[in-house]
Amino acid sequence: MSNSELLSPAAAFELGMKPMREKRWAEASEFWRTYRDLYKGYPAPWIQGAISMMRQGDLQSAGELLAEARRLFAGQASAWLTSAEWAAMRHNSEQESAFLADGRKNCPNHWQLLSKSAELELKLGNIDAAEAFNQQAREHASERIEPWLQYAELAEKREDWPQAENRWKRVIELKPELAHAYRQVGVACKHQGKTTEARSYRLAAQYGAELLAPAQPLQTAKRSARVGLLHFMQLVTTKALLNMKSESARTHLNYVWVVIEPLLHLVIYYFLFGQILHSGSENYGLFLLCGLVPWMWFAKAISTSATSIIGGQSLMLNTNIAPAFFPLVNIFQSTFKQLPALLCLLGLGLLTDLQTISLNLLWLPLILLIQFLLTLALGMLLAAIIPFFRDLANLVATGLTLLMFLSGVIYDYRSMPDSIAQWLQYNPLAQMISAYRDVILEGKAPDLTSLGYVTLASAVVFIANYLIYTRQRRNFVRQGML
């Protein structure tokens, strides 16, 4: 501490604030005790010292420091605000009110003192007085959001829901990114029986304000359905991107894992089957890559979407959102995450064997599109079935493992005995992986008959999905409540 005399007040006080932010109150108290001798013309050592004492439960010492702060720095609003907090901790409302009144006299028009006075009056049940103080706070700090938040909360205390709705909407105008305000508009609308508007604001609180953008005037029912679908897909995309952002924020390597994970699988299978068991084919590394990466995209989308409708129970009950929303979000999220990694890894794989590069790589976008449609169809079907047969959820992981071995991910299914291969060819995943290997590994066009078969199978499943999701929509909600 001997060097602290050389520090500027701002730098020295920052040293005192650091232990306070970390809730090391005793250490902070020592800092402020020293600073009271070194920086006598500044209020912070007295006021922050008092706060440190209050957090340790030493109200008597804090009271002595605050009395000195009020005497030395009567023009500082923080001295009166902290004194009011100290009185509140002693459950002395009369003294708290007196400190705030003295603060308003010494620091006229200070918005925090006015806002704190409104809070105290509300606690004492004097809501008209609270409104009056809040009005003054807003007049003197129109750029601050806090008095406007209090303004809206006062309307809620009065249970004046039309007024609460208007005031929260004013908060949204001042701070559009405040999700809590959208949620409270939804609450106010619900109390008024405006269920559609309430639902819109609840969704906006969760997924973003852009969902409240008014739709263009519609001329026909067909155009209305098209715009509704567009808004729904926009909601799905927004939620998928938000989930990705949240997921990546929880790890240090973030999106790098989508590349590392398939590479780790590749190394394991390559050494196990290629080097130890000597069962791999020529160029086995690229062969594995063509099977593993598309498979991991498919497997992640299916496994995450399988129980998504059950997981969305609460949102379905509160917002009446379509059940298809939940599997779509998971499938889109997996696609957004895995597709760039798939293209990146396949590009790296091609660079290791330049002889495999040919014009037939132009078939790749079509193959990716067909795999996306297949994944979408199967993911939505599984998500629709599991709410009615929940035991199936326990079989998803096992089923995916079995499907991986039946799809030729680590071997060519066509090398199996004819009696087995003739059945495996009906597996759409096996056909997709063969298509990837045709264009990437062998540099030839994919089997269009096989791709047509996969597309047809996906279309049949889509029709089944349409019937299930339109006819069982209410049952999804009931099943979620079981």
Beta strands, then each sheet from edge to edge (+ up, - down):
end
